[in-house]
Amino acid sequence: LVEASASNDTYSDKDILCHGRILSALSNNIYKIFCHTKTALELWDALELMYAFAEKGLRRYSYEIMIYFQMEDGKPFSDQVHEFENIIYDMKMKEITLPGIMLVSLLISKLPLSWSEFARSLKHKPDDFTLSYLLVTLRIEYKYRISQKDSRKPLFQAKALLVENANKLK
């Protein structure tokens, strides 16, 4: 009986400590909502009930971000590829998994308009390939396009500087 009472006191002390720590981590506005709870378990269940629905909404938002993502010609290519990879990582963190072939198809469809010929050639490849293979292929194509732009520029360009005299002779 004494041991049971001691273990109950220990449990009660730990529960009070845990309850207090959770409450202290909350912002003032949220604290006011949940300070009436008596135990750590009651507080945790109330928080989970309130924010579990928000997490489901965030999952839907992740799908929306993926759907509306579009690569553009004016932005740095590598930044846009990293943005796509971050969207995929964010979805994985929310336990949203998409098949690899779907991710490959999505990324091909998100390429800028100037890449339409290259995108079409990728779609007609007979082999299925992974997202990492596609990313390497896109980086190679991007570097090729940059080198083609640079090769069109003349190495030495003549420039003339015209200076007009502001003081007119009278």
C-alpha positions, 0 to 999 in steps of 0.5 A: 500500500505504501509503495502504491501510494509512493508510485502514485505520488511520483506519477502525479509529480511527473504529470504536473511537471509534464503538464506545466512544461507543455503549457509553458511552451504554448503562446499566450493566446493558446495557453489561455485556451488550454490552461483549464486542463488538469492532466498532461494527458488531457492537455495533449489530447485537447491539443491533438484534437484541435491541431490534427484537423489542421495537419490534414488541411496542410496535406491538401495544401501540399498537393495544391503546391505541387499542382500549381508549381510551374517552372519559368524561363526568367528564374534561375533553373537550379533554384526552381529544381531545388524548389521542386525537390523541396516540395517533394521532401515536404510531402514525404515529411507529411507521409504523402508518397507519389510513385516515381514515374508520377514525379518524373511525369510531373516534373517534365510537365512543369518545364518552361515553354522554351523547353517544350521540344526537350520535354517532348523528347523525354516523354517519347523515351522508351525506358522508364527512368527515375527522378534522380536520372531526370534531374541529372539529364535536366542539369546537363541540358541546362548547361548545354543551353547556357553554353549555346547562348555563350557561344553565340556571343562574340568573344571580343566586342567592339565598343565605341564611346561617344563623348559630346562637349557640353560647352558650346563655343560662341 
